[in-house]
Amino acid sequence: MAAMSPSAAELPDRVGGLLCLDFVNTVDPRFGPDRRDFLTSYDAVLAWAADVHLDLPRPASWLRRTAKSNQSQARRALDSILAAREAMYGVLNASIEGRRVRPADLARVNDVLKEATDHYVLLGAANGGVRDGWTLADDLEQVLWPVVIDAWDLLTVSKLDRVKKCPGDGTCGWLFLDTSRSGTRRWCDMRTCGNREKARSYYRRVKG
């Protein structure tokens, strides 16, 4: 039986602060044996895309119909999307930690980036001037294109030094943009990892 697509309530909290960070945070926790993957089907990918309001070459209804009529193509697209997500996490994580990026991760992200930039164009705007947009494309993997362009922007501008990895439980690993004035935000979300750490600290003090 095909996996059911998640409702908005079942999608991961968007705490990354950037599209590409929310995308790589669709595994919770990042590390550990009990990790949950929110993108278990192509339908789930489209549910996530709708939740983050992705602007794509094709509407979600077209992508859903195409995936439903060609399930093997949808399965291949899902596998490729998940592989790209893991490669993107690897590139982002290595970059913020100042480590060498794995060549295989970089090659996978660059493959997606080439596809995206081949379709990323300037279009005439209705009120004059231009706007960015897409040429028409039938590729089911097009949901990756806005994400990888966002990652490209992040990796090549100065705000990369504001991206942090949540240490929650030693397994969380979610990435987030620290927009706090002091630049000292530690947790992906105080309601989850932050509160759990506060509870553990309190317990240690009481027991100590």
PAZAPA-4460 file (N, C-alpha, C; in steps of 0.05 Angstrom, whole numbers, plus 32768, in hexadecimal, padded with zeros to 4 digits):
% residues 208
    n_x    n_y    n_z   ca_x   ca_y   ca_z    c_x    c_y    c_z   seq   type   mol
   8011   7FE8   8000   8000   8000   8000   8012   8019   8000     1      M     A
   800A   802D   7FF0   801A   8045   7FEF   8018   8054   8009     2      A     A
   802E   8062   8011   802F   8072   802A   801C   8089   8027     3      A     A
   800D   808F   803C   7FFB   80A6   803C   800B   80C0   803E     4      M     A
   8002   80D4   8030   8010   80EE   8033   8008   80FB   804D     5      S     A
   801B   8109   805A   8015   8114   8074   8004   812C   8073     6      P     A
   7FF4   8131   8087   7FE5   814A   8089   7FF8   815F   8093     7      S     A
   7FF0   8178   8092   8001   818E   809B   800A   818B   80B7     8      A     A
   7FF8   817F   80C8   7FFF   817B   80E4   8014   8166   80E8     9      A     A
   8018   8154   80D4   802B   813F   80D7   8046   8146   80CA    10      E     A
   8048   815D   80BD   8061   8165   80B1   8073   8171   80C7    11      L     A
   808E   8170   80C2   80A0   817B   80D7   809D   8199   80DA    12      P     A
   80A2   81A2   80F2   80A2   81BF   80F7   80B7   81CC   80E6    13      D     A
   80B0   81E3   80DB   80C3   81F2   80CB   80D2   8206   80DD    14      R     A
   80E9   81FD   80E8   80F8   820D   80FA   8113   8215   80EE    15      V     A
   8119   820C   80D5   8133   8212   80C9   8137   822F   80C2    16      G     A
   8122   823D   80BB   8125   8259   80B4   812B   825D   8096    17      G     A
   8131   8248   8088   8136   8249   806B   812B   8230   805E    18      L     A
   8123   8232   8045   8117   821C   8037   8129   8203   8037    19      L     A
   8142   8207   8030   8154   81F0   802E   8158   81E2   8049    20      C     A
   8158   81F2   805E   815C   81E6   8079   8143   81D7   8082    21      L     A
   812C   81E2   807C   8113   81D3   8082   8112   81B9   8072    22      D     A
   811C   81B9   805A   811C   81A1   8049   812D   818B   8055    23      F     A
   8146   8192   805D   8157   817D   8068   814E   8175   8084    24      V     A
   813D   8185   8091   8132   817E   80AB   8119   816C   80A9    25      N     A
   8114   8160   8093   80FD   814E   8090   8103   8132   809A    26      T     A
   8118   812F   80A9   811F   8116   80B8   8122   811E   80D5    27      V     A
   8115   8110   80E7   8115   8118   8103   8117   80FF   8115    28      D     A
   812D   80FC   8125   8144   810E   8125   8157   8106   810D    29      P     A
   816A   8117   8109   817D   8112   80F3   818D   80F9   80F8    30      R     A
   8194   80F4   8111   81A5   80DE   8119   8196   80CD   812E    31      F     A
   819D   80B4   8130   8190   80A3   8144   817E   808E   8137    32      G     A
   8178   8079   8146   8169   8062   813B   814C   8067   8137    33      P     A
   8141   807B   8144   8124   8080   8143   811C   8096   8130    34      D     A
   812D   809B   811C   8128   80B1   810A   810E   80AD   80F9    35      R     A
   8100   80C2   80F6   80E7   80C2   80E6   80EB   80D2   80CC    36      R     A
   80E5   80C6   80B6   80E7   80D4   809C   80CB   80DD   8095    37      D     A
   80C7   80F7   8090   80AD   8102   8089   80A7   80FF   806C    38      F     A
   80BB   80F9   805C   80B7   80F7   803E   80B8   80DA   8036    39      L     A
   80A3   80CC   803C   80A2   80AF   8037   8095   80A8   801D    40      T     A
   808B   80BB   800F   807E   80B7   7FF5   8080   80D1   7FE4    41      S     A
   807C   80CE   7FCA   807C   80E6   7FBA   8065   80F9   7FC2    42      Y     A
   804F   80ED   7FCA   8038   80FD   7FD3   8040   810D   7FEC    43      D     A
   8050   8101   7FFD   805A   810F   8015   806C   8126   800E    44      A     A
   807C   8122   7FF9   808D   8138   7FF0   807C   8150   7FE6    45      V     A
   8067   8149   7FD8   8055   815F   7FCE   8047   816C   7FE5    46      L     A
   8040   815D   7FFA   8033   8169   8012   8046   817D   801F    47      A     A
   8060   8175   8021   8074   8187   802C   8078   81A0   801B    48      W     A
   8078   819B   8000   807C   81B2   7FEE   8065   81C6   7FF0    49      A     A
   804D   81BB   7FF4   8036   81CD   7FF8   8038   81DC   8013    50      A     A
   8042   81CE   8027   8044   81DA   8042   8058   81F2   8042    51      D     A
   806D   81EF   8032   8081   8205   8031   807C   8218   8019    52      V     A
   8066   8214   800B   805E   8225   7FF5   8073   8227   7FDF    53      H     A
   807C   8210   7FD5   8090   8210   7FBF   8083   821A   7FA6    54      L     A
   8092   822B   7F98   808A   8234   7F7D   8099   8222   7F69    55      D     A
   8089   8212   7F5A   8095   81FE   7F48   808C   8202   7F2B    56      L     A
   809B   81F6   7F19   8093   81F8   7EFC   8077   81ED   7EF7    57      P     A
   8070   81D7   7F04   8056   81CB   7F01   8047   81CD   7F1B    58      R     A
   802C   81CF   7F1A   801C   81CF   7F32   801C   81B4   7F3F    59      P     A
   8018   81B4   7F59   8018   819A   7F69   8004   8187   7F5E    60      A     A
   7FED   8190   7F54   7FD9   817F   7F4A   7FE3   816F   7F32    61      S     A
   7FF2   817C   7F21   7FFE   816F   7F09   8012   815A   7F12    62      W     A
   8024   8162   7F24   8038   814F   7F2E   802B   8137   7F3B    63      L     A
   8016   813B   7F4A   8008   8125   7F58   7FFC   8112   7F44    64      R     A
   7FEE   811D   7F30   7FE2   810C   7F1B   7FF7   80FC   7F0C    65      R     A
   800D   8109   7F05   8022   80FC   7EF7   802F   80E6   7F07    66      T     A
   8034   80EB   7F21   803F   80D7   7F32   802C   80BF   7F36    67      A     A
   8012   80C5   7F38   7FFF   80AF   7F3C   7FFD   809E   7F23    68      K     A
   8000   80A9   7F0C   7FFD   809A   7EF3   8017   808B   7EEC    69      S     A
   802D   8092   7EF9   8047   8085   7EF4   8055   8081   7F0E    70      N     A
   804D   806D   7F1D   8057   8069   7F38   8075   8062   7F39    71      Q     A
   807F   8054   7F24   809B   804E   7F24   80AC   8067   7F20    72      S     A
   80A2   807A   7F10   80B0   8093   7F0C   80AF   80A3   7F27    73      Q     A
   8099   80A2   7F34   8096   80B0   7F4E   80A9   80A4   7F63    74      A     A
   80AC   808A   7F63   80BE   807D   7F76   80DB   8085   7F70    75      R     A
   80E2   8086   7F57   80FE   808E   7F50   8102   80AB   7F58    76      R     A
   80EE   80BC   7F53   80F0   80D8   7F5B   80F3   80DB   7F79    77      A     A
   80E4   80CC   7F88   80E6   80CD   7FA5   8102   80C4   7FAE    78      L     A
   810C   80AF   7FA3   8127   80A6   7FAB   813C   80BB   7FA5    79      D     A
   8139   80C8   7F8E   814C   80DD   7F86   8149   80F6   7F99    80      S     A
   8131   80FD   7FA0   812C   8113   7FB2   8138   810E   7FCE    81      I     A
   8135   80F5   7FD8   8140   80EF   7FF2   815F   80EE   7FF1    82      L     A
   816A   80E4   7FDB   8187   80E3   7FD8   8192   8100   7FD7    83      A     A
   8184   8111   7FC9   818C   812D   7FC8   818A   813B   7FE3    84      A     A
   8175   8134   7FF2   8172   813F   800D   818A   8138   801F    85      R     A
   8192   811F   801E   81A9   8116   802E   81C3   8123   8025    86      E     A
   81C6   8125   800B   81DE   8133   8001   81DF   8150   8009    87      A     A
   81C8   815D   8007   81C6   8179   800F   81CC   817D   802C    88      M     A
   81C2   816B   803D   81C8   816D   805A   81E6   816A   805E    89      Y     A
   81F2   8157   804F   820F   8153   8052   821F   816C   804A    90      G     A
   8217   8179   8034   8225   8191   802B   8221   81A7   803F    91      V     A
   8209   81AC   8048   8203   81C1   805B   8211   81BD   8076    92      L     A
   820F   81A4   8080   821B   819E   809A   8239   81A1   8099    93      N     A
   8246   8197   8085   8263   8199   8082   826B   81B6   8080    94      A     A
   825C   81C6   8071   8262   81E2   806C   8261   81F2   8086    95      S     A
   824C   81EE   8096   824A   81FE   80AE   825F   81F6   80C3    96      I     A
   8268   81DD   80C1   827D   81D3   80D4   8299   81D8   80C9    97      E     A
   829B   81E3   80B1   82B6   81E8   80A6   82C5   81CF   809E    98      G     A
   82B6   81BA   8098   82C3   81A1   808F   82C2   819E   8071    99      R     A
   82D3   818D   8066   82D2   8187   804A   82B8   8179   8043   100      R     A
   82AC   8182   802D   8293   8176   8024   8299   815C   8015   101      V     A
   8289   8148   8019   828C   812F   800B   8287   8133   7FED   102      R     A
   829A   812B   7FDB   8296   812F   7FBF   827C   8124   7FB4   103      P     A
   8273   810D   7FBE   825B   8101   7FB4   8243   8113   7FBB   104      A     A
   8243   811E   7FD3   822D   8130   7FDB   822D   8149   7FCA   105      D     A
   8244   8154   7FC5   8246   816C   7FB5   823D   8167   7F98   106      L     A
   8245   8150   7F8D   823D   8149   7F72   821F   8146   7F6F   107      A     A
   8213   8139   7F84   81F5   8135   7F83   81E7   8150   7F84   108      R     A
   81F0   8162   7F96   81E3   817C   7F98   81E7   818C   7F7E   109      V     A
   81FF   818A   7F72   8205   8199   7F59   81F4   818E   7F42   110      N     A
   81EE   8174   7F42   81DD   8169   7F2D   81C1   8175   7F2F   111      D     A
   81B6   8178   7F47   819C   8184   7F4B   819D   81A2   7F44   112      V     A
   81B2   81AF   7F4C   81B5   81CB   7F47   81B6   81D1   7F29   113      L     A
   81C3   81C0   7F1A   81C4   81C4   7EFD   81A8   81C1   7EF1   114      K     A
   8199   81AD   7EFA   817E   81AA   7EF0   816D   81C3   7EF7   115      E     A
   8170   81CD   7F0F   8161   81E4   7F18   8168   81FD   7F08   116      A     A
   8181   8202   7F05   8189   821B   7EF7   8183   821A   7ED9   117      T     A
   8181   8202   7ECE   817A   81FF   7EB2   815D   8208   7EAD   118      D     A
   814D   8209   7EC3   8130   8210   7EC0   8129   822A   7ECE   119      H     A
   813D   8236   7EDC   8138   824E   7EEC   813D   8267   7EDA   120      Y     A
   8129   8277   7ED6   812A   828D   7EC3   811D   82A6   7ECE   121      V     A
   8122   82BC   7EC0   8113   82D5   7EC5   80FB   82D6   7EB3   122      L     A
   80E4   82DE   7EBE   80CC   82E0   7EAF   80C1   82FD   7EB2   123      L     A
   80B1   8305   7E9E   80A5   831F   7EA0   8090   8320   7EB7   124      G     A
   8091   8334   7EC7   807E   8337   7EDD   8065   8346   7ED4   125      A     A
   804E   833F   7EDF   8035   834A   7ED7   8034   8368   7EDB   126      A     A
   8041   8372   7EF0   8041   838F   7EF5   805A   839D   7EEB   127      N     A
   8067   8390   7ED8   807F   839C   7ECC   8099   8390   7ED7   128      G     A
   80AE   8393   7EC8   80C8   8387   7ED1   80C8   8369   7ECF   129      G     A
   80D8   835D   7EE0   80DB   8340   7EDE   80D8   8333   7EFA   130      V     A
   80D4   8319   7EF9   80D4   8309   7F11   80E2   82EE   7F0B   131      R     A
   80EB   82E0   7F1F   80F7   82C6   7F1A   80E1   82B1   7F18   132      D     A
   80E7   829C   7F09   80D3   8287   7F05   80DF   826F   7EF7   133      G     A
   80CE   825E   7EED   80D8   8245   7EE1   80CE   8241   7EC5   134      W     A
   80DE   8234   7EB5   80D4   822A   7E9B   80C4   8210   7EA1   135      T     A
   80B2   8209   7E8F   80A1   81F1   7E94   80B3   81D8   7E94   136      L     A
   80AD   81C6   7EA7   80BC   81AE   7EAA   80AA   8198   7EB4   137      A     A
   80AF   817F   7EAB   809F   8168   7EB3   80AD   8156   7EC8   138      D     A
   80C4   815D   7ED0   80D4   814D   7EE2   80C7   814C   7EFE   139      D     A
   80C2   8134   7F08   80B6   8132   7F23   80C8   813B   7F39   140      L     A
   80E2   813D   7F33   80F5   8146   7F47   80F7   8164   7F49   141      E     A
   80E6   8173   7F3B   80E8   8190   7F3B   80E2   819C   7F56   142      Q     A
   80D7   818D   7F68   80D3   8198   7F84   80EE   819E   7F91   143      V     A
   8104   8192   7F87   811E   8197   7F91   8129   81B2   7F88   144      L     A
   8120   81BD   7F72   812D   81D3   7F65   812D   81ED   7F76   145      W     A
   8116   81F5   7F81   8117   820D   7F93   8128   8209   7FAC   146      P     A
   8128   81F0   7FB5   8137   81E9   7FCD   8155   81EC   7FC8   147      V     A
   815F   81E1   7FB2   817B   81E1   7FAD   8185   81FD   7FA6   148      V     A
   8174   820D   7F9A   817C   8229   7F94   817E   8239   7FAF   149      I     A
   816C   8233   7FC1   816E   823F   7FDC   8187   8236   7FEA   150      D     A
   818F   821D   7FE8   81A8   8213   7FF4   81C0   8220   7FE7   151      A     A
   81BF   8223   7FCD   81D5   8231   7FBE   81D9   824D   7FC9   152      W     A
   81C2   825B   7FCD   81C4   8276   7FD7   81CF   8276   7FF3   153      D     A
   81C6   8264   8004   81D0   8263   8020   81EE   825D   8020   154      L     A
   81F7   824B   8010   8213   8242   8010   8227   8257   8005   155      L     A
   821C   826A   7FF7   822E   827E   7FEA   822A   829A   7FF4   156      T     A
   821C   829D   800A   8219   82B8   8017   8222   82B6   8034   157      V     A
   8225   82CD   8040   8232   82CE   805B   8221   82C3   8071   158      S     A
   8206   82BE   806D   81F6   82B5   8083   81FB   8298   808A   159      K     A
   820C   828A   807C   8212   826E   8083   821D   826C   809F   160      L     A
   822B   8280   80A9   8236   827F   80C4   8220   8281   80D9   161      D     A
   8207   8286   80D1   81F1   8287   80E4   81E2   826C   80E4   162      R     A
   81EA   8259   80D4   81DC   823F   80D4   81E9   822D   80E9   163      V     A
   81D8   8221   80F9   81E1   8210   810F   81D3   81F4   810E   164      K     A
   81E0   81E1   811C   81D4   81C7   811E   81CB   81C2   813A   165      K     A
   81B2   81BA   813D   81A7   81B5   8158   81B3   819C   8164   166      C     A
   81BD   819F   817E   81CA   8188   818B   81B6   8177   819B   167      P     A
   819C   817D   8199   8188   8170   81AA   818B   8152   81AC   168      G     A
   818D   8148   81C4   8190   812B   81CA   81A8   811E   81BD   169      D     A
   81B9   812E   81B1   81D0   8123   81A3   81C8   8117   8188   170      G     A
   81AE   8118   8181   81A5   810B   8169   8195   811D   8156   171      T     A
   818C   8134   8160   817A   8145   8150   8186   814C   8135   172      C     A
   819B   815C   8135   81A9   8162   811C   819B   8175   8109   173      G     A
   8184   8180   8111   8176   8192   80FF   8187   81AC   80FC   174      W     A
   8186   81B7   80E4   8194   81D0   80DE   8181   81E7   80DF   175      L     A
   818B   81FE   80E9   8179   8215   80EA   818A   822F   80E7   176      F     A
   817D   8243   80DE   8189   825E   80DB   8185   826D   80F5   177      L     A
   819A   8274   8102   8198   8283   811B   8194   82A0   8115   178      D     A
   817C   82AA   8119   8176   82C6   8113   8174   82D7   812D   179      T     A
   817C   82CB   8143   817B   82D9   815C   8190   82F0   815B   180      S     A
   818B   8306   8169   819D   831D   8169   81B8   8315   8174   181      R     A
   81B8   8305   8189   81D1   82FD   8196   81E0   82E7   8187   182      S     A
   81D2   82D9   8175   81DF   82C3   8167   81E5   82AB   8178   183      G     A
   81D5   82A8   818E   81DB   8292   81A1   81C5   827D   81A2   184      T     A
   81B3   827D   818F   819E   8268   8190   81AC   824D   818D   185      R     A
   81A3   823A   819E   81AF   8220   819E   819E   820A   8193   186      R     A
   8184   820C   8198   8172   81F6   8191   8162   81FB   8178   187      W     A
   815A   81E6   816A   8149   81E9   8153   812E   81F5   815C   188      C     A
   8124   81ED   8173   810B   81F6   817D   810B   81F2   819C   189      D     A
   8106   8208   81AB   8105   8206   81C8   80EE   81F4   81D1   190      M     A
   80D9   81F1   81C1   80C2   81E1   81CA   80C9   81C3   81CA   191      R     A
   80DD   81BB   81BB   80E4   819F   81B9   8100   819A   81C5   192      T     A
   8114   819E   81B5   8130   8198   81BF   8137   81AA   81D7   193      C     A
   8130   81C3   81D6   8136   81D5   81EC   8129   81CD   8206   194      G     A
   8110   81C7   8205   8102   81BF   821E   810B   81A4   8228   195      N     A
   8112   8192   8216   811C   8178   821F   8137   817B   822E   196      R     A
   8148   818D   8223   8162   8192   8230   815E   81A0   824B   197      E     A
   814B   81B2   824C   8145   81C0   8266   813C   81AB   827B   198      K     A
   812B   8199   8272   8121   8184   8284   8137   8172   828E   199      A     A
   8149   816B   827C   8160   815A   8285   8172   8168   8298   200      R     A
   8177   8182   8292   8188   8192   82A4   817C   8194   82C0   201      S     A
   8162   8199   82C1   8154   819B   82DA   8156   8180   82EA   202      Y     A
   8152   816A   82DB   8153   8150   82E8   816F   814B   82F3   203      Y     A
   8184   8152   82E4   81A0   814E   82ED   81A5   815F   8306   204      R     A
   819A   8177   8307   819F   8188   831F   8190   817D   8337   205      R     A
   8178   8173   8333   8169   8167   8349   8176   814E   8354   206      V     A
   817F   813D   8341   818C   8124   8349   81A8   8128   8355   207      K     A
   81B5   813E   834B   81D0   8143   8354   81D2   814B   8370   208      G     A
***
